[in-house]
Amino acid sequence: MPIKVKLLDHTHDPIRSLYTGYRTAYSSLTPMQIDERIEDGRISREKMTDFIERRLQTGHASPLEQIWFEFGISGVTRTFSHQFVRHRVGISFEQQSQRYVKFKNATFPYTIPQSVKKAGKEEKMEAAFEKLGELYQEMLDAGVPAEDARFLLPNATGTNFKVLVNFQELLHICDLRLCTRAQWEFRKVASLMRAEVNRSFPEIGMYLQPKCGERRWGYCDEDYEAWEACPIGKKRPHKRDMFELFNSYRKGELIPLDDADYKIIEKEDSGVA
Ligand SMILES: Cc1cc2nc3c(=O)[nH]c(=O)nc-3n(C[C@H](O)[C@H](O)[C@H](O)COP(=O)(O)OP(=O)(O)OC[C@H]3O[C@@H](n4cnc5c(N)ncnc54)[C@H](O)[C@@H]3O)c2cc1C
């Protein structure tokens, strides 16, 4: 079951909408006047993206809620879907029903994880699913409603979504689900959603990163052991180390090497009391 994600629709022009939102907050112009200036070219695309970039470095997030994206998602499992629907703010889901959609021909779509294949257990898993498919069909044929026959189906069963999500929530989902601590299937869906946004709107797609990304928090707040084991951890600091460094700075234990570079020195070596 290949996972597919497609950006079906979106706010007509997210850059223009974001700019107008932010500008309205910081300008004496009305939103209509700002819009007119965009329309007649007085405010260029470059100016809009520059301004948005600077705003995105602050905590001013409400304009991000006014930008929306609609995705079609297929070939995912009920394992994924259970996690996906835990996101509750700024996102709306339509999911294929197991009450109104009956699987046919004594079979159902499913995914076998790579780890199961690597462990050489693929065939056994498939055989179990084949048996479940047969019993599922038997129950339907015996008049059991689909809403009850589905009690047999495993977490691996396939499902499809159409979702609407605003940009603020999409950033949050990527914060959590692009993290190497997230489940592989959710990481895959999040990275495909990011790729879709990036394809059409790279100016804002680049902010879709795991939470440790330099355009997001810039540090990891997971368990220290998890950070040590994470490949991205080699590039991005852990929160604990950042605070230790900051405390050293406050205590005067850091000396500047140049404007931007600092080195921790031993107190006795430096002579700092
Ligand atoms: C790696 C990982 C492991 C997980 N493991 C488990 C697990 O073992 N068991 C389990 O049950 N769940 C688990 N979860 C799910 C997790 O607990 C949340 O349910 C999930 O991340 C969605 O919640 P959210 O707060 O991000 O929701 P969202 O709706 O995406 O939240 C968006 C933002 O709004 C805030 N928000 C949402 N609702 C409220 C509210 N009512 N009041 C105030 N602020 C609000 C959130 O804090 C967040 O900042 C896991 C998640 C991850 C990423």
The ligand as a MOL file (V3000), in Angstrom:
LIG
                    3D

  0  0  0     0  0            999 V3000
M  V30 BEGIN CTAB
M  V30 COUNTS 53 58 0 0 0
M  V30 BEGIN ATOM
M  V30 1 C 6.4240 11.0900 19.7790 0
M  V30 2 C 5.0210 11.0810 20.3050 0
M  V30 3 C 4.6180 10.0800 21.1690 0
M  V30 4 C 3.3100 10.0590 21.6640 0
M  V30 5 N 2.9430 9.0540 22.5150 0
M  V30 6 C 1.6940 9.0230 23.0290 0
M  V30 7 C 1.2740 8.0030 23.9290 0
M  V30 8 O 2.0470 7.1170 24.2810 0
M  V30 9 N 0.0070 8.0060 24.3850 0
M  V30 10 C -0.8750 8.9940 24.0430 0
M  V30 11 O -2.0110 8.9660 24.5020 0
M  V30 12 N -0.5130 9.9740 23.1670 0
M  V30 13 C 0.7410 10.0120 22.6720 0
M  V30 14 N 1.0910 11.0130 21.7850 0
M  V30 15 C 0.0640 11.9670 21.3610 0
M  V30 16 C 0.1320 13.2850 22.1280 0
M  V30 17 O -0.0690 13.0900 23.5040 0
M  V30 18 C -0.9390 14.2630 21.5950 0
M  V30 19 O -2.2040 13.6870 21.7130 0
M  V30 20 C -0.6840 14.6140 20.1520 0
M  V30 21 O 0.6250 15.1080 19.9920 0
M  V30 22 C -1.6760 15.6830 19.6930 0
M  V30 23 O -1.8170 16.6460 20.6940 0
M  V30 24 P -1.4880 18.1740 20.4860 0
M  V30 25 O -1.5790 18.7970 21.8350 0
M  V30 26 O -0.2360 18.3090 19.7570 0
M  V30 27 O -2.7860 18.5220 19.6500 0
M  V30 28 P -3.0000 19.6530 18.5780 0
M  V30 29 O -4.4390 19.7630 18.3440 0
M  V30 30 O -2.1510 19.3980 17.3780 0
M  V30 31 O -2.5000 20.8970 19.3620 0
M  V30 32 C -2.1400 22.1080 18.7360 0
M  V30 33 C -1.6790 23.0590 19.7850 0
M  V30 34 O -2.7810 23.4830 20.5710 0
M  V30 35 C -2.5650 23.1720 21.9400 0
M  V30 36 N -3.8390 22.6910 22.4940 0
M  V30 37 C -4.6650 21.7820 21.9340 0
M  V30 38 N -5.7540 21.6060 22.6970 0
M  V30 39 C -5.5890 22.4070 23.7660 0
M  V30 40 C -6.3730 22.6730 24.9100 0
M  V30 41 N -7.5380 22.0560 25.1300 0
M  V30 42 N -5.9270 23.5710 25.7880 0
M  V30 43 C -4.7590 24.2160 25.5860 0
M  V30 44 N -3.9570 24.0160 24.5310 0
M  V30 45 C -4.3740 23.1290 23.6210 0
M  V30 46 C -1.5200 22.0620 21.9460 0
M  V30 47 O -0.7740 22.0310 23.1440 0
M  V30 48 C -0.6710 22.4570 20.7770 0
M  V30 49 O 0.2600 23.4480 21.1220 0
M  V30 50 C 2.3840 11.0660 21.2890 0
M  V30 51 C 2.8010 12.0770 20.4200 0
M  V30 52 C 4.0910 12.1030 19.9290 0
M  V30 53 C 4.5080 13.2030 18.9880 0
M  V30 END ATOM
M  V30 BEGIN BOND
M  V30 1 1 1 2
M  V30 2 1 2 3
M  V30 3 2 2 52
M  V30 4 2 3 4
M  V30 5 1 4 5
M  V30 6 1 4 50
M  V30 7 2 5 6
M  V30 8 1 6 7
M  V30 9 1 6 13
M  V30 10 2 7 8
M  V30 11 1 7 9
M  V30 12 1 9 10
M  V30 13 2 10 11
M  V30 14 1 10 12
M  V30 15 2 12 13
M  V30 16 1 13 14
M  V30 17 1 14 15
M  V30 18 1 14 50
M  V30 19 1 15 16
M  V30 20 1 16 17
M  V30 21 1 16 18
M  V30 22 1 18 19
M  V30 23 1 18 20
M  V30 24 1 20 21
M  V30 25 1 20 22
M  V30 26 1 22 23
M  V30 27 1 23 24
M  V30 28 2 24 25
M  V30 29 1 24 26
M  V30 30 1 24 27
M  V30 31 1 27 28
M  V30 32 2 28 29
M  V30 33 1 28 30
M  V30 34 1 28 31
M  V30 35 1 31 32
M  V30 36 1 32 33
M  V30 37 1 33 34
M  V30 38 1 33 48
M  V30 39 1 34 35
M  V30 40 1 35 36
M  V30 41 1 35 46
M  V30 42 1 36 37
M  V30 43 1 36 45
M  V30 44 2 37 38
M  V30 45 1 38 39
M  V30 46 1 39 40
M  V30 47 2 39 45
M  V30 48 1 40 41
M  V30 49 2 40 42
M  V30 50 1 42 43
M  V30 51 2 43 44
M  V30 52 1 44 45
M  V30 53 1 46 47
M  V30 54 1 46 48
M  V30 55 1 48 49
M  V30 56 2 50 51
M  V30 57 1 51 52
M  V30 58 1 52 53
M  V30 END BOND
M  V30 END CTAB
M  END
